[in-house]
Amino acid sequence: QVQLVESGGGLVQAGGSLRLSCAASGRIFRINDMGWYRQAPGKQRELVAGITSGGSTNYADSVKSRFTISRDNAKNTVYLQMNSLKHEDTAVYYCHVDYGFIDYWGQGTQVTVSS
């Protein structure tokens, strides 16, 4: 069993920054892809950013140049640095870890950006 513990969400003013972290613990195998998704009220969950085991990254167009995803393989942790936050970034953010044969989701952390 693998547990994902997220942290770093909260309330921030527009233009501010937050850093999300997601640490995997438990029976750890080699992690393939890691990523962050978000879901705003009344909307579908969407990919925000992803990073492969080799460090290749991809971003939603809406967050390019503002958000940066990174990972620390030694700590089984993925990060999301969010800068220049906008009101429309308000959502519950979920981390996702893919081992190839199974994947896990974090419990979600609320990010609220006040305009």
Secondary structure, DSSP 8 states (H G I E B T S, - for coil): -EEEEEE--EEEETT--EEEEEEEEES------EEEEEE-TTS--EEEEEE-TT--EEE-TTTTTTEEEEEETTTTEEEEEE-S--GGG-EEEEEEEE-SS-EEE---EEEEEE-
